[in-house]
Amino acid sequence: MQRKQQPERRGKGYTKKFRFPNIKPGADSSLKKVFATIGVPEKRPFVPDSYQSRAVSAIDRGDCLVTAPTGAGKTWIAEQAIRKVFQKNGKAWYASPLKALSNAKFDEFSAIFGRENIGILTGDRKENPEAPIIVGTTEILRNQLYDAMHRGEFLETDFVVLDEAHFLGDEDRGVVWEEIMIYLPDRIPILMLSATIGNAHQIARWLASIRERKCIVIQEKKRPVPLYPLFFHPSGTLLPLLSEKAGKGKKKLNKKVAAYINMKHSPYLSPPGRLPPFGKILKVLRKYNLLPALFFLKSRADCDGAVELCHENIIRDNHRQTAIKERIAELAQQSPHIFQHQQLDHLENLAVGAHHSGQLPSWKILLETLMTEGYLDAVFATSTVAAGVNFPARTIVLLNSDRFNGREFLPLTSTEFHQMTGRAGRRGKDHIGFMVVIPGKFMDIPLIAQLTTSSPSPIFSQIKTTFSMVLNLLLSHSPNEIEDLLKKSFASYLIFEQNQKKPKRKRFDVTQNFLREDFQNHLNFLIETGYVTEAGHLTDDGEWASQLRIDQPLLIAEGFKLGLFPDNDPSLMAAMITLFVNERESDDRFDKSDLPGSFISTFFRVKSGLMPFAELMKDRGFMVRPLFIRPSLTIYEWSRGKPWEQVLETSEMSEGDLAMLILRTADNLRHIRAIYDVFPSAAKNAATAIELIMREPVITYYG
């Protein structure tokens, strides 16, 4: 796992006798005027920005793609558009990529339009599904489109908002956004909102080409709160990162920062593998009124470790400390597990916390609420918090110019950079926001300077064929019609645009692209295994398997066909379904004699029973994940009522990862519940299993 970054430098900063710098708060004299602008803006009556008014007007004339910086008021545009539909007794759908974001929008829109007029559909929550305004996840909207096409009915909505539209380019989930855009009837206008799309006009041209209605692009590049980049010198002195004398376009580094970089042995705040003294850093930021701050760190362990280095940040105002404790107690009333959290003391006494995917959902929501309401000085987070969560601060602090993408460290892209810096400066709370760069081994300062003036990166098609997609499209389309649908993909359009720039003899044959071949491979396997007829129609097994809109529908469907899953033990059902949810390598070294007999016998029956089918899938070129026993045992113990702490020990996971495993298992069980007509006992079993595993501290309560 090599970082794609500047080579390691050897010097006194990397010797065993590392000498920590003596950090004394200081600031370059040129910053005096900048810091003087810090403050809270006066409250004024709301007046929409020009781009907001233009977007609301554009929605009446076609589809609309709005790109504007984080915090620029894109949600207001959606609110006005939904209001127009609502006032005409129409229906609207607001789709977001995250359950947490959907929950937040549900509360926000309930306050605006009345709770009786808002429904929410996220898998975990299903409330008021017949309401005129629905908020939910994109996967739920895509599934509703599948159902509408199958029944030959219109989707019951008159307007669709796709929030965080840059997820179209997400490697794992972008296919869902693209499917929605392809399947959505032309009569239903789309409003797409994003802060980070570099090729908005290209996407608009694609949509116009497949939807027979124009797509209007509304772009706003001006931040609602200006961003000022700073450099934190290891001495504790704050410097402007960029030279004010530089002209438009590329920005030059401040000469003092450039001099630091060019030093033969430039000092750092900490040696490799060690975190810097965050308590002292916070002291500097506090002196110049730069708090609250959001620190972006490379790993969960670093976030947790950073909190431990903030003991100097003790709250000295008794009234403030009391207010924080009272607010935490109020927010945690329905999630009492929070009171056992190992970082609660840091939250209450130091006003700092760690936010990452290893934390429970209730803890992350608590931190987001406290930070947004102004109770905290700092939150240490991984870059995942940059996308989709309303989590602003006066200052964001960068310690690395690279980011781990799940496989390797790569330099930050302009899109990732803009998502992170978009959290700096709170509209209505700040006149100015700040980005502070901390030097270190994995900080490429010239790259950060370059990114400050770069545009967001273009996004590309991530469409891919899945068995669930093929099964669901065959409910309402012939194979030839599905191939025509795939020709409408963004990927095909990108090839088409490339062809227009090439001589005719060098053009690609769009009709023979990889999508067609991939679809045909999936179709052939479904025919071979009895889910589709030779004529391209779903068999009875294909019909019910299409309702398993999950990652591994065929393996689970095959398990039901072979009678491998228990239909009278909800705990065993939950445990066996977890086998197809877990994506993590697991240490399965157990003394099998210590495991419950019914569990171990069911596990081996499922594993051995599915082995021939799994081998066939691999022979045909399809990926099959190994089935690990530890995650399955973990869910078995949890569903049978074992305490959270004991189950956590069995899992060898972080709390957040275990919660996610449980939530995803529950999602899969909901799809099994949907095949009641064919497997009534299993469906009832799945419904009971959901109730057993969805309990405190996994579930997040909502007001």
VENWO-V649991 format. One record per helix or strand of 3 or more residues. SS is the DSSP state (a for helix, b for strand). FROM is the first residue (numbers start at 1). TO is the last residue. If there is no record, write none. Layout:
SS_FROM_TO + SS_FROM_TO
This chain:
a_12_14 + a_29_36 + a_50_59 + b_63_68 + a_74_87 + b_92_96 + a_99_113 + a_115_117 + b_118_121 + b_133_137 + a_138_151 + b_159_162 + a_165_169 + a_174_183 + b_189_194 + a_200_211 + b_215_220 + b_226_232 + b_237_240 + a_255_261 + a_278_287 + b_293_296 + a_300_307 + a_311_313 + a_318_331 + a_336_340 + a_344_350 + b_352_355 + a_361_372 + b_378_381 + a_383_386 + b_395_398 + b_402_404 + b_409_411 + a_414_421 + b_432_438 + a_445_451 + a_467_473 + a_479_486 + a_490_500 + a_504_506 + a_510_512 + a_514_528 + a_540_545 + a_553_561 + a_570_578 + a_592_594 + a_597_619 + a_629_639 + a_644_651 + a_655_673 + a_680_693
